[in-house]
Amino acid sequence: MELNYTINDLDKVVSTLLSNSDSKIILFHGTMGVGKTTLIKALVKAIGSTDEVQSPTYSLVNEYQANLSRIFHFDLYRVNEIDELYNFGFEEYLQENHWVFIEWPELAIEFIPKNATNVFLEINENESRKITIN
């Protein structure tokens, strides 16, 4: 599924993403500045959290509390080796039945369940965004 959107359409995009995701694990692919964290902020709000969402670039993971669930938000951009994921128990986060959002997931692919939802983001020429969900 592909959609083109602007910041004004985020709520609709989030609704579409949540209704088309078979998994609570969502992987976000795209270049720096494409809007991964902005989309995750809208997702966290839609799931019911009022926590402030920030990119976990330096902490690797942020945790947000939602109504009946927790949300783990990973940014693996600065992870260089898979051993770093083992060292902080990355695979254990995936085994819990909570929402898991992962930016820059490429290094962690061996840990990711096959039914995880992949989200690919691109910037269009007119600065709108294209999202591909599969």
N, CA, C and O atoms as a printed pandas DataFrame, in Angstrom:
     atom_number atom_name residue_name chain_id  residue_number  x_coord  y_coord  z_coord
0              1         N          MET        A               1    0.833   -1.172    0.000
1              2        CA          MET        A               1    0.000    0.000    0.000
2              3         C          MET        A               1    0.880    1.237    0.000
3              4         O          MET        A               1    1.839    1.330    0.766
4              5         N          GLU        A               2    0.548    2.181   -0.861
5              6        CA          GLU        A               2    1.290    3.440   -0.932
6              7         C          GLU        A               2    0.345    4.622   -0.736
7              8         O          GLU        A               2   -0.787    4.621   -1.218
8              9         N          LEU        A               3    0.837    5.626   -0.021
9             10        CA          LEU        A               3    0.094    6.869    0.177
10            11         C          LEU        A               3    1.054    8.040    0.061
11            12         O          LEU        A               3    2.211    7.944    0.472
12            13         N          ASN        A               4    0.583    9.129   -0.490
13            14        CA          ASN        A               4    1.322   10.392   -0.455
14            15         C          ASN        A               4    0.608   11.280    0.549
15            16         O          ASN        A               4   -0.622   11.321    0.593
16            17         N          TYR        A               5    1.396   11.998    1.362
17            18        CA          TYR        A               5    0.761   12.782    2.417
18            19         C          TYR        A               5    1.599   13.985    2.790
19            20         O          TYR        A               5    2.782   14.075    2.461
20            21         N          THR        A               6    0.953   14.909    3.488
21            22        CA          THR        A               6    1.639   16.053    4.091
22            23         C          THR        A               6    1.440   15.954    5.594
23            24         O          THR        A               6    0.732   15.072    6.080
24            25         N          ILE        A               7    2.061   16.853    6.314
25            26        CA          ILE        A               7    1.953   16.848    7.777
26            27         C          ILE        A               7    0.490   16.959    8.216
27            28         O          ILE        A               7    0.125   16.451    9.277
28            29         N          ASN        A               8   -0.343   17.613    7.418
29            30        CA          ASN        A               8   -1.765   17.775    7.755
30            31         C          ASN        A               8   -2.550   16.468    7.650
31            32         O          ASN        A               8   -3.658   16.355    8.176
32            33         N          ASP        A               9   -1.968   15.489    6.970
33            34        CA          ASP        A               9   -2.646   14.203    6.772
34            35         C          ASP        A               9   -2.175   13.129    7.755
35            36         O          ASP        A               9   -2.581   11.973    7.638
36            37         N          LEU        A              10   -1.332   13.488    8.715
37            38        CA          LEU        A              10   -0.711   12.481    9.584
38            39         C          LEU        A              10   -1.724   11.589   10.300
39            40         O          LEU        A              10   -1.525   10.376   10.381
40            41         N          ASP        A              11   -2.790   12.161   10.811
41            42        CA          ASP        A              11   -3.776   11.347   11.535
42            43         C          ASP        A              11   -4.372   10.263   10.639
43            44         O          ASP        A              11   -4.558    9.125   11.070
44            45         N          LYS        A              12   -4.665   10.619    9.407
45            46        CA          LYS        A              12   -5.209    9.655    8.455
46            47         C          LYS        A              12   -4.168    8.580    8.132
47            48         O          LYS        A              12   -4.504    7.399    8.044
48            49         N          VAL        A              13   -2.918    8.982    7.957
49            50        CA          VAL        A              13   -1.842    8.021    7.663
50            51         C          VAL        A              13   -1.661    7.059    8.830
51            52         O          VAL        A              13   -1.509    5.854    8.631
52            53         N          VAL        A              14   -1.676    7.594   10.044
53            54        CA          VAL        A              14   -1.529    6.751   11.238
54            55         C          VAL        A              14   -2.677    5.746   11.329
55            56         O          VAL        A              14   -2.452    4.567   11.603
56            57         N          SER        A              15   -3.877    6.202   11.106
57            58        CA          SER        A              15   -5.034    5.306   11.141
58            59         C          SER        A              15   -4.890    4.194   10.105
59            60         O          SER        A              15   -5.161    3.028   10.392
60            61         N          THR        A              16   -4.466    4.559    8.911
61            62        CA          THR        A              16   -4.266    3.561    7.855
62            63         C          THR        A              16   -3.167    2.581    8.233
63            64         O          THR        A              16   -3.310    1.374    8.037
64            65         N          LEU        A              17   -2.079    3.094    8.771
65            66        CA          LEU        A              17   -0.965    2.228    9.160
66            67         C          LEU        A              17   -1.392    1.247   10.249
67            68         O          LEU        A              17   -1.116    0.051   10.153
68            69         N          LEU        A              18   -2.056    1.743   11.271
69            70        CA          LEU        A              18   -2.471    0.856   12.370
70            71         C          LEU        A              18   -3.485   -0.189   11.897
71            72         O          LEU        A              18   -3.440   -1.335   12.344
72            73         N          SER        A              19   -4.374    0.182   11.020
73            74        CA          SER        A              19   -5.376   -0.777   10.551
74            75         C          SER        A              19   -4.803   -1.777    9.551
75            76         O          SER        A              19   -5.411   -2.820    9.309
76            77         N          ASN        A              20   -3.654   -1.480    8.973
77            78        CA          ASN        A              20   -3.036   -2.389    8.007
78            79         C          ASN        A              20   -1.807   -3.101    8.553
79            80         O          ASN        A              20   -1.086   -3.755    7.799
80            81         N          SER        A              21   -1.562   -2.986    9.838
81            82        CA          SER        A              21   -0.405   -3.649   10.438
82            83         C          SER        A              21   -0.862   -4.942   11.115
83            84         O          SER        A              21   -1.740   -4.924   11.978
84            85         N          ASP        A              22   -0.261   -6.056   10.716
85            86        CA          ASP        A              22   -0.576   -7.348   11.330
86            87         C          ASP        A              22    0.245   -7.596   12.586
87            88         O          ASP        A              22    0.065   -8.617   13.251
88            89         N          SER        A              23    1.123   -6.697   12.912
89            90        CA          SER        A              23    2.057   -6.896   14.015
90            91         C          SER        A              23    2.166   -5.620   14.836
91            92         O          SER        A              23    1.899   -4.527   14.336
92            93         N          LYS        A              24    2.559   -5.761   16.097
93            94        CA          LYS        A              24    2.845   -4.599   16.932
94            95         C          LYS        A              24    4.293   -4.145   16.766
95            96         O          LYS        A              24    4.724   -3.174   17.387
96            97         N          ILE        A              25    5.031   -4.853   15.930
97            98        CA          ILE        A              25    6.413   -4.469   15.634
98            99         C          ILE        A              25    6.421   -3.804   14.262
99           100         O          ILE        A              25    6.092   -4.426   13.252
100          101         N          ILE        A              26    6.807   -2.517   14.244
101          102        CA          ILE        A              26    6.798   -1.751   13.003
102          103         C          ILE        A              26    8.204   -1.206   12.759
103          104         O          ILE        A              26    8.806   -0.573   13.626
104          105         N          LEU        A              27    8.707   -1.469   11.554
105          106        CA          LEU        A              27   10.056   -1.063   11.175
106          107         C          LEU        A              27    9.974    0.147   10.258
107          108         O          LEU        A              27    9.194    0.155    9.306
108          109         N          PHE        A              28   10.770    1.163   10.537
109          110        CA          PHE        A              28   10.727    2.418    9.778
110          111         C          PHE        A              28   12.018    2.581    8.991
111          112         O          PHE        A              28   13.107    2.672    9.558
112          113         N          HIS        A              29   11.871    2.615    7.658
113          114        CA          HIS        A              29   13.000    2.755    6.756
114          115         C          HIS        A              29   12.907    4.112    6.074
115          116         O          HIS        A              29   11.819    4.570    5.724
116          117         N          GLY        A              30   14.048    4.745    5.889
117          118        CA          GLY        A              30   14.058    6.013    5.173
118          119         C          GLY        A              30   15.277    6.822    5.555
119          120         O          GLY        A              30   15.906    6.580    6.586
120          121         N          THR        A              31   15.600    7.777    4.720
121          122        CA          THR        A              31   16.787    8.594    4.965
122          123         C          THR        A              31   16.577    9.528    6.156
123          124         O          THR        A              31   15.452    9.729    6.614
124          125         N          MET        A              32   17.662   10.083    6.639
125          126        CA          MET        A              32   17.593   11.020    7.751
126          127         C          MET        A              32   16.751   12.229    7.337
127          128         O          MET        A              32   16.939   12.773    6.249
128          129         N          GLY        A              33   15.835   12.643    8.191
129          130        CA          GLY        A              33   15.014   13.808    7.921
130          131         C          GLY        A              33   13.760   13.538    7.106
131          132         O          GLY        A              33   13.043   14.470    6.744
132          133         N          VAL        A              34   13.489   12.282    6.817
133          134        CA          VAL        A              34   12.323   11.939    5.994
134          135         C          VAL        A              34   11.015   11.992    6.798
135          136         O          VAL        A              34    9.932   12.063    6.217
136          137         N          GLY        A              35   11.119   11.956    8.139
137          138        CA          GLY        A              35    9.917   12.060    8.965
138          139         C          GLY        A              35    9.575   10.822    9.769
139          140         O          GLY        A              35    8.427   10.650   10.179
140          141         N          LYS        A              36   10.540    9.964    9.999
141          142        CA          LYS        A              36   10.274    8.744   10.779
142          143         C          LYS        A              36    9.809    9.092   12.195
143          144         O          LYS        A              36    8.781    8.593   12.653
144          145         N          THR        A              37   10.556    9.935   12.876
145          146        CA          THR        A              37   10.200   10.283   14.258
146          147         C          THR        A              37    8.889   11.059   14.308
147          148         O          THR        A              37    8.106   10.877   15.241
148          149         N          THR        A              38    8.638   11.902   13.345
149          150        CA          THR        A              38    7.358   12.638   13.306
150          151         C          THR        A              38    6.193   11.660   13.185
151          152         O          THR        A              38    5.181   11.812   13.869
152          153         N          LEU        A              39    6.332   10.673   12.330
153          154        CA          LEU        A              39    5.280    9.669   12.182
154          155         C          LEU        A              39    5.126    8.859   13.468
155          156         O          LEU        A              39    4.007    8.543   13.871
156          157         N          ILE        A              40    6.233    8.525   14.107
157          158        CA          ILE        A              40    6.164    7.763   15.358
158          159         C          ILE        A              40    5.491    8.594   16.456
159          160         O          ILE        A              40    4.732    8.050   17.258
160          161         N          LYS        A              41    5.755    9.885   16.501
161          162        CA          LYS        A              41    5.069   10.743   17.475
162          163         C          LYS        A              41    3.552   10.639   17.304
163          164         O          LYS        A              41    2.818   10.521   18.286
164          165         N          ALA        A              42    3.095   10.681   16.079
165          166        CA          ALA        A              42    1.651   10.591   15.812
166          167         C          ALA        A              42    1.123    9.201   16.162
167          168         O          ALA        A              42    0.004    9.077   16.662
168          169         N          LEU        A              43    1.902    8.164   15.911
169          170        CA          LEU        A              43    1.482    6.799   16.272
170          171         C          LEU        A              43    1.358    6.647   17.783
171          172         O          LEU        A              43    0.376    6.092   18.275
172          173         N          VAL        A              44    2.343    7.133   18.513
173          174        CA          VAL        A              44    2.335    7.020   19.979
174          175         C          VAL        A              44    1.096    7.711   20.546
175          176         O          VAL        A              44    0.443    7.186   21.448
176          177         N          LYS        A              45    0.782    8.874   20.019
177          178        CA          LYS        A              45   -0.413    9.611   20.462
178          179         C          LYS        A              45   -1.679    8.819   20.131
179          180         O          LYS        A              45   -2.585    8.725   20.958
180          181         N          ALA        A              46   -1.744    8.252   18.930
181          182        CA          ALA        A              46   -2.938    7.500   18.508
182          183         C          ALA        A              46   -3.144    6.244   19.350
183          184         O          ALA        A              46   -4.279    5.815   19.556
184          185         N          ILE        A              47   -2.061    5.658   19.832
185          186        CA          ILE        A              47   -2.172    4.448   20.667
186          187         C          ILE        A              47   -2.618    4.804   22.082
187          188         O          ILE        A              47   -3.067    3.935   22.830
188          189         N          GLY        A              48   -2.497    6.065   22.445
189          190        CA          GLY        A              48   -3.034    6.489   23.732
190          191         C          GLY        A              48   -2.019    6.991   24.734
191          192         O          GLY        A              48   -2.329    7.105   25.920
192          193         N          SER        A              49   -0.829    7.288   24.291
193          194        CA          SER        A              49    0.180    7.815   25.208
194          195         C          SER        A              49    0.211    9.336   25.126
195          196         O          SER        A              49    0.060    9.920   24.053
196          197         N          THR        A              50    0.408    9.958   26.272
197          198        CA          THR        A              50    0.602   11.405   26.311
198          199         C          THR        A              50    2.065   11.745   26.580
199          200         O          THR        A              50    2.418   12.911   26.758
200          201         N          ASP        A              51    2.915   10.714   26.609
201          202        CA          ASP        A              51    4.342   10.937   26.853
202          203         C          ASP        A              51    4.969   11.723   25.699
203          204         O          ASP        A              51    4.530   11.625   24.553
204          205         N          GLU        A              52    5.990   12.491   26.019
205          206        CA          GLU        A              52    6.710   13.243   24.991
206          207         C          GLU        A              52    7.612   12.284   24.213
207          208         O          GLU        A              52    8.384   11.528   24.803
208          209         N          VAL        A              53    7.510   12.321   22.918
209          210        CA          VAL        A              53    8.303   11.446   22.053
210          211         C          VAL        A              53    9.501   12.220   21.520
211          212         O          VAL        A              53    9.368   13.300   20.945
212          213         N          GLN        A              54   10.671   11.633   21.729
213          214        CA          GLN        A              54   11.901   12.191   21.177
214          215         C          GLN        A              54   12.667   11.067   20.514
215          216         O          GLN        A              54   12.501    9.901   20.870
216          217         N          SER        A              55   13.492   11.407   19.568
217          218        CA          SER        A              55   14.305   10.388   18.917
218          219         C          SER        A              55   15.286    9.808   19.925
219          220         O          SER        A              55   15.985   10.555   20.609
220          221         N          PRO        A              56   15.344    8.475   20.025
221          222        CA          PRO        A              56   16.284    7.852   20.963
222          223         C          PRO        A              56   17.656    7.595   20.340
223          224         O          PRO        A              56   18.272    6.562   20.601
224          225         N          THR        A              57   18.125    8.515   19.533
225          226        CA          THR        A              57   19.383    8.318   18.817
226          227         C          THR        A              57   20.530    7.964   19.765
227          228         O          THR        A              57   21.331    7.086   19.446
228          229         N          TYR        A              58   20.625    8.610   20.895
229          230        CA          TYR        A              58   21.743    8.365   21.818
230          231         C          TYR        A              58   21.408    7.357   22.901
231          232         O          TYR        A              58   22.310    6.687   23.405
232          233         N          SER        A              59   20.147    7.226   23.277
233          234        CA          SER        A              59   19.768    6.267   24.312
234          235         C          SER        A              59   19.431    4.902   23.716
235          236         O          SER        A              59   19.304    3.930   24.461
236          237         N          LEU        A              60   19.286    4.803   22.413
237          238        CA          LEU        A              60   18.898    3.608   21.650
238          239         C          LEU        A              60   17.439    3.237   21.806
239          240         O          LEU        A              60   16.817    2.810   20.834
240          241         N          VAL        A              61   16.861    3.385   23.009
241          242        CA          VAL        A              61   15.455    3.049   23.180
242          243         C          VAL        A              61   14.804    4.032   24.149
243          244         O          VAL        A              61   15.380    4.382   25.179
244          245         N          ASN        A              62   13.616    4.463   23.808
245          246        CA          ASN        A              62   12.753    5.230   24.707
246          247         C          ASN        A              62   11.515    4.402   24.966
247          248         O          ASN        A              62   11.058    3.659   24.097
248          249         N          GLU        A              63   10.977    4.533   26.158
249          250        CA          GLU        A              63    9.764    3.803   26.512
250          251         C          GLU        A              63    8.659    4.795   26.829
251          252         O          GLU        A              63    8.868    5.759   27.564
252          253         N          TYR        A              64    7.489    4.553   26.273
253          254        CA          TYR        A              64    6.324    5.395   26.513
254          255         C          TYR        A              64    5.228    4.523   27.095
255          256         O          TYR        A              64    5.106    3.349   26.745
256          257         N          GLN        A              65    4.442    5.090   27.973
257          258        CA          GLN        A              65    3.326    4.370   28.583
258          259         C          GLN        A              65    2.035    4.771   27.892
259          260         O          GLN        A              65    1.711    5.954   27.786
260          261         N          ALA        A              66    1.301    3.767   27.423
261          262        CA          ALA        A              66   -0.012    4.009   26.831
262          263         C          ALA        A              66   -1.066    3.451   27.780
263          264         O          ALA        A              66   -0.732    2.954   28.856
264          265         N          ASN        A              67   -2.316    3.528   27.395
265          266        CA          ASN        A              67   -3.406    3.101   28.273
266          267         C          ASN        A              67   -3.201    1.699   28.830
267          268         O          ASN        A              67   -3.139    1.525   30.047
268          269         N          LEU        A              68   -3.098    0.716   27.980
269          270        CA          LEU        A              68   -2.983   -0.668   28.418
270          271         C          LEU        A              68   -1.715   -1.323   27.905
271          272         O          LEU        A              68   -1.592   -2.547   27.923
272          273         N          SER        A              69   -0.791   -0.526   27.456
273          274        CA          SER        A              69    0.387   -1.094   26.824
274          275         C          SER        A              69    1.576   -0.160   27.009
275          276         O          SER        A              69    1.433    1.001   27.392
276          277         N          ARG        A              70    2.738   -0.701   26.727
277          278        CA          ARG        A              70    3.939    0.108   26.657
278          279         C          ARG        A              70    4.368    0.174   25.193
279          280         O          ARG        A              70    4.015   -0.681   24.381
280          281         N          ILE        A              71    5.120    1.191   24.890
281          282        CA          ILE        A              71    5.626    1.377   23.530
282          283         C          ILE        A              71    7.139    1.546   23.638
283          284         O          ILE        A              71    7.629    2.417   24.357
284          285         N          PHE        A              72    7.867    0.703   22.916
285          286        CA          PHE        A              72    9.320    0.819   22.876
286          287         C          PHE        A              72    9.708    1.412   21.524
287          288         O          PHE        A              72    9.328    0.898   20.471
288          289         N          HIS        A              73   10.464    2.490   21.573
289          290        CA          HIS        A              73   10.870    3.212   20.363
290          291         C          HIS        A              73   12.390    3.136   20.255
291          292         O          HIS        A              73   13.117    3.733   21.050
292          293         N          PHE        A              74   12.848    2.396   19.265
293          294        CA          PHE        A              74   14.285    2.217   19.049
294          295         C          PHE        A              74   14.767    3.075   17.895
295          296         O          PHE        A              74   14.043    3.291   16.924
296          297         N          ASP        A              75   15.985    3.561   18.007
297          298        CA          ASP        A              75   16.702    4.181   16.902
298          299         C          ASP        A              75   18.059    3.495   16.856
299          300         O          ASP        A              75   18.902    3.722   17.724
300          301         N          LEU        A              76   18.271    2.660   15.851
301          302        CA          LEU        A              76   19.497    1.864   15.781
302          303         C          LEU        A              76   20.547    2.493   14.870
303          304         O          LEU        A              76   21.494    1.823   14.459
304          305         N          TYR        A              77   20.386    3.773   14.554
305          306        CA          TYR        A              77   21.309    4.446   13.636
306          307         C          TYR        A              77   22.754    4.364   14.117
307          308         O          TYR        A              77   23.662    4.174   13.308
308          309         N          ARG        A              78   22.976    4.503   15.398
309          310        CA          ARG        A              78   24.341    4.536   15.922
310          311         C          ARG        A              78   24.869    3.166   16.353
311          312         O          ARG        A              78   25.995    3.069   16.843
312          313         N          VAL        A              79   24.090    2.129   16.180
313          314        CA          VAL        A              79   24.551    0.774   16.519
314          315         C          VAL        A              79   25.406    0.270   15.356
315          316         O          VAL        A              79   24.972    0.248   14.204
316          317         N          ASN        A              80   26.628   -0.133   15.690
317          318        CA          ASN        A              80   27.560   -0.564   14.648
318          319         C          ASN        A              80   27.689   -2.073   14.523
319          320         O          ASN        A              80   27.967   -2.590   13.441
320          321         N          GLU        A              81   27.487   -2.780   15.629
321          322        CA          GLU        A              81   27.668   -4.225   15.607
322          323         C          GLU        A              81   26.503   -4.903   16.304
323          324         O          GLU        A              81   25.920   -4.359   17.242
324          325         N          ILE        A              82   26.178   -6.080   15.839
325          326        CA          ILE        A              82   25.036   -6.819   16.385
326          327         C          ILE        A              82   25.251   -7.166   17.857
327          328         O          ILE        A              82   24.279   -7.330   18.595
328          329         N          ASP        A              83   26.491   -7.279   18.292
329          330        CA          ASP        A              83   26.763   -7.569   19.704
330          331         C          ASP        A              83   26.182   -6.489   20.621
331          332         O          ASP        A              83   25.789   -6.778   21.751
332          333         N          GLU        A              84   26.130   -5.260   20.140
333          334        CA          GLU        A              84   25.542   -4.188   20.942
334          335         C          GLU        A              84   24.071   -4.471   21.226
335          336         O          GLU        A              84   23.571   -4.145   22.302
336          337         N          LEU        A              85   23.377   -5.077   20.266
337          338        CA          LEU        A              85   21.962   -5.418   20.466
338          339         C          LEU        A              85   21.826   -6.530   21.498
339          340         O          LEU        A              85   20.940   -6.485   22.352
340          341         N          TYR        A              86   22.698   -7.522   21.419
341          342        CA          TYR        A              86   22.678   -8.599   22.427
342          343         C          TYR        A              86   22.949   -8.027   23.821
343          344         O          TYR        A              86   22.311   -8.427   24.795
344          345         N          ASN        A              87   23.888   -7.102   23.910
345          346        CA          ASN        A              87   24.307   -6.575   25.207
346          347         C          ASN        A              87   23.218   -5.808   25.947
347          348         O          ASN        A              87   23.220   -5.787   27.177
348          349         N          PHE        A              88   22.302   -5.187   25.242
349          350        CA          PHE        A              88   21.230   -4.494   25.976
350          351         C          PHE        A              88   19.891   -5.223   25.901
351          352         O          PHE        A              88   18.848   -4.649   26.215
352          353         N          GLY        A              89   19.924   -6.485   25.486
353          354        CA          GLY        A              89   18.722   -7.309   25.532
354          355         C          GLY        A              89   17.670   -6.965   24.500
355          356         O          GLY        A              89   16.475   -7.075   24.770
356          357         N          PHE        A              90   18.091   -6.559   23.350
357          358        CA          PHE        A              90   17.154   -6.133   22.301
358          359         C          PHE        A              90   16.087   -7.180   22.021
359          360         O          PHE        A              90   14.906   -6.848   21.910
360          361         N          GLU        A              91   16.495   -8.452   21.905
361          362        CA          GLU        A              91   15.542   -9.502   21.550
362          363         C          GLU        A              91   14.452   -9.674   22.604
363          364         O          GLU        A              91   13.345  -10.099   22.277
364          365         N          GLU        A              92   14.745   -9.352   23.855
365          366        CA          GLU        A              92   13.730   -9.466   24.911
366          367         C          GLU        A              92   12.602   -8.455   24.719
367          368         O          GLU        A              92   11.444   -8.754   25.014
368          369         N          TYR        A              93   12.931   -7.272   24.230
369          370        CA          TYR        A              93   11.884   -6.278   23.951
370          371         C          TYR        A              93   10.905   -6.805   22.907
371          372         O          TYR        A              93    9.706   -6.532   22.972
372          373         N          LEU        A              94   11.428   -7.562   21.945
373          374        CA          LEU        A              94   10.586   -8.063   20.854
374          375         C          LEU        A              94    9.662   -9.187   21.306
375          376         O          LEU        A              94    8.632   -9.433   20.679
376          377         N          GLN        A              95   10.020   -9.866   22.382
377          378        CA          GLN        A              95    9.230  -10.994   22.858
378          379         C          GLN        A              95    8.055  -10.561   23.726
379          380         O          GLN        A              95    7.140  -11.350   23.964
380          381         N          GLU        A              96    8.070   -9.315   24.202
381          382        CA          GLU        A              96    6.948   -8.820   24.989
382          383         C          GLU        A              96    5.815   -8.454   24.034
383          384         O          GLU        A              96    6.053   -8.173   22.860
384          385         N          ASN        A              97    4.613   -8.456   24.528
385          386        CA          ASN        A              97    3.463   -8.137   23.673
386          387         C          ASN        A              97    3.115   -6.653   23.752
387          388         O          ASN        A              97    1.981   -6.277   24.050
388          389         N          HIS        A              98    4.113   -5.828   23.481
389          390        CA          HIS        A              98    3.913   -4.384   23.472
390          391         C          HIS        A              98    4.270   -3.852   22.088
391          392         O          HIS        A              98    4.828   -4.566   21.254
392          393         N          TRP        A              99    3.942   -2.604   21.868
393          394        CA          TRP        A              99    4.306   -1.975   20.597
394          395         C          TRP        A              99    5.804   -1.755   20.552
395          396         O          TRP        A              99    6.409   -1.344   21.542
396          397         N          VAL        A             100    6.400   -2.027   19.410
397          398        CA          VAL        A             100    7.832   -1.796   19.204
398          399         C          VAL        A             100    8.005   -1.076   17.871
399          400         O          VAL        A             100    7.645   -1.609   16.821
400          401         N          PHE        A             101    8.550    0.121   17.915
401          402        CA          PHE        A             101    8.835    0.898   16.705
402          403         C          PHE        A             101   10.353    0.992   16.574
403          404         O          PHE        A             101   11.044    1.385   17.513
404          405         N          ILE        A             102   10.861    0.627   15.398
405          406        CA          ILE        A             102   12.308    0.583   15.211
406          407         C          ILE        A             102   12.699    1.416   13.996
407          408         O          ILE        A             102   12.323    1.114   12.864
408          409         N          GLU        A             103   13.463    2.474   14.262
409          410        CA          GLU        A             103   14.057    3.254   13.177
410          411         C          GLU        A             103   15.414    2.649   12.849
411          412         O          GLU        A             103   16.117    2.200   13.755
412          413         N          TRP        A             104   15.800    2.626   11.581
413          414        CA          TRP        A             104   17.068    2.066   11.110
414          415         C          TRP        A             104   17.202    0.604   11.540
415          416         O          TRP        A             104   18.171    0.263   12.217
416          417         N          PRO        A             105   16.257   -0.272   11.169
417          418        CA          PRO        A             105   16.236   -1.650   11.670
418          419         C          PRO        A             105   17.181   -2.623   10.957
419          420         O          PRO        A             105   17.258   -3.786   11.353
420          421         N          GLU        A             106   17.884   -2.193    9.942
421          422        CA          GLU        A             106   18.628   -3.113    9.072
422          423         C          GLU        A             106   19.570   -4.044    9.839
423          424         O          GLU        A             106   19.626   -5.233    9.524
424          425         N          LEU        A             107   20.300   -3.555   10.819
425          426        CA          LEU        A             107   21.251   -4.381   11.555
426          427         C          LEU        A             107   20.547   -5.451   12.397
427          428         O          LEU        A             107   21.142   -6.483   12.706
428          429         N          ALA        A             108   19.305   -5.215   12.761
429          430        CA          ALA        A             108   18.584   -6.105   13.669
430          431         C          ALA        A             108   17.692   -7.113   12.956
431          432         O          ALA        A             108   16.918   -7.810   13.613
432          433         N          ILE        A             109   17.775   -7.208   11.651
433          434        CA          ILE        A             109   16.835   -8.026   10.888
434          435         C          ILE        A             109   16.776   -9.470   11.389
435          436         O          ILE        A             109   15.704  -10.074   11.360
436          437         N          GLU        A             110   17.880  -10.034   11.843
437          438        CA          GLU        A             110   17.843  -11.431   12.293
438          439         C          GLU        A             110   16.978  -11.622   13.538
439          440         O          GLU        A             110   16.545  -12.741   13.813
440          441         N          PHE        A             111   16.719  -10.569   14.289
441          442        CA          PHE        A             111   15.881  -10.648   15.490
442          443         C          PHE        A             111   14.394  -10.438   15.184
443          444         O          PHE        A             111   13.534  -10.834   15.972
444          445         N          ILE        A             112   14.099   -9.828   14.064
445          446        CA          ILE        A             112   12.746   -9.334   13.783
446          447         C          ILE        A             112   11.841  -10.469   13.298
447          448         O          ILE        A             112   12.211  -11.193   12.374
448          449         N          PRO        A             113   10.657  -10.637   13.908
449          450        CA          PRO        A             113    9.706  -11.641   13.412
450          451         C          PRO        A             113    9.302  -11.338   11.961
451          452         O          PRO        A             113    9.247  -10.180   11.547
452          453         N          LYS        A             114    9.027  -12.382   11.219
453          454        CA          LYS        A             114    8.706  -12.235    9.784
454          455         C          LYS        A             114    7.413  -11.446    9.551
455          456         O          LYS        A             114    7.237  -10.858    8.484
456          457         N          ASN        A             115    6.510  -11.428   10.534
457          458        CA          ASN        A             115    5.246  -10.716   10.336
458          459         C          ASN        A             115    5.315   -9.230   10.719
459          460         O          ASN        A             115    4.288   -8.550   10.725
460          461         N          ALA        A             116    6.496   -8.726   11.035
461          462        CA          ALA        A             116    6.630   -7.304   11.362
462          463         C          ALA        A             116    6.199   -6.460   10.160
463          464         O          ALA        A             116    6.351   -6.869    9.009
464          465         N          THR        A             117    5.671   -5.298   10.446
465          466        CA          THR        A             117    5.244   -4.380    9.393
466          467         C          THR        A             117    6.413   -3.483    8.994
467          468         O          THR        A             117    7.073   -2.895    9.850
468          469         N          ASN        A             118    6.660   -3.385    7.714
469          470        CA          ASN        A             118    7.706   -2.504    7.200
470          471         C          ASN        A             118    7.079   -1.241    6.644
471          472         O          ASN        A             118    6.112   -1.291    5.885
472          473         N          VAL        A             119    7.643   -0.108    7.033
473          474        CA          VAL        A             119    7.192    1.191    6.553
474          475         C          VAL        A             119    8.379    1.866    5.872
475          476         O          VAL        A             119    9.424    2.077    6.487
476          477         N          PHE        A             120    8.204    2.199    4.602
477          478        CA          PHE        A             120    9.257    2.872    3.839
478          479         C          PHE        A             120    8.789    4.301    3.561
479          480         O          PHE        A             120    7.700    4.516    3.030
480          481         N          LEU        A             121    9.620    5.267    3.924
481          482        CA          LEU        A             121    9.276    6.673    3.750
482          483         C          LEU        A             121   10.227    7.322    2.742
483          484         O          LEU        A             121   11.429    7.059    2.737
484          485         N          GLU        A             122    9.659    8.168    1.898
485          486        CA          GLU        A             122   10.447    8.917    0.917
486          487         C          GLU        A             122    9.925   10.355    0.874
487          488         O          GLU        A             122    8.769   10.621    1.203
488          489         N          ILE        A             123   10.802   11.275    0.460
489          490        CA          ILE        A             123   10.402   12.667    0.262
490          491         C          ILE        A             123   10.105   12.870   -1.210
491          492         O          ILE        A             123   10.940   12.573   -2.065
492          493         N          ASN        A             124    8.911   13.377   -1.509
493          494        CA          ASN        A             124    8.543   13.689   -2.891
494          495         C          ASN        A             124    9.140   15.036   -3.312
495          496         O          ASN        A             124    9.593   15.803   -2.462
496          497         N          GLU        A             125    9.143   15.325   -4.599
497          498        CA          GLU        A             125    9.697   16.580   -5.103
498          499         C          GLU        A             125    9.025   17.798   -4.497
499          500         O          GLU        A             125    9.679   18.822   -4.301
500          501         N          ASN        A             126    7.736   17.714   -4.194
501          502        CA          ASN        A             126    7.010   18.854   -3.619
502          503         C          ASN        A             126    7.078   18.872   -2.095
503          504         O          ASN        A             126    6.306   19.583   -1.451
504          505         N          GLU        A             127    8.008   18.086   -1.503
505          506        CA          GLU        A             127    8.248   18.008   -0.059
506          507         C          GLU        A             127    7.180   17.224    0.698
507          508         O          GLU        A             127    7.295   17.048    1.911
508          509         N          SER        A             128    6.141   16.748    0.004
509          510        CA          SER        A             128    5.226   15.834    0.674
510          511         C          SER        A             128    5.974   14.506    0.866
511          512         O          SER        A             128    7.101   14.356    0.395
512          513         N          ARG        A             129    5.361   13.567    1.543
513          514        CA          ARG        A             129    6.005   12.288    1.813
514          515         C          ARG        A             129    5.233   11.171    1.144
515          516         O          ARG        A             129    4.020   11.247    0.946
516          517         N          LYS        A             130    5.976   10.130    0.802
517          518        CA          LYS        A             130    5.372    8.903    0.276
518          519         C          LYS        A             130    5.641    7.812    1.290
519          520         O          LYS        A             130    6.780    7.615    1.713
520          521         N          ILE        A             131    4.594    7.102    1.681
521          522        CA          ILE        A             131    4.731    5.995    2.606
522          523         C          ILE        A             131    4.298    4.721    1.893
523          524         O          ILE        A             131    3.260    4.673    1.234
524          525         N          THR        A             132    5.119    3.698    2.045
525          526        CA          THR        A             132    4.798    2.382    1.522
526          527         C          THR        A             132    4.741    1.442    2.719
527          528         O          THR        A             132    5.696    1.349    3.491
528          529         N          ILE        A             133    3.624    0.750    2.869
529          530        CA          ILE        A             133    3.406   -0.156    4.005
530          531         C          ILE        A             133    3.320   -1.572    3.462
531          532         O          ILE        A             133    2.515   -1.865    2.579
532          533         N          ASN        A             134    4.165   -2.450    4.006
533          534        CA          ASN        A             134    4.023   -3.859    3.650
534          535         C          ASN        A             134    4.523   -4.764    4.748
535          536         O          ASN        A             134    4.476   -5.986    4.610
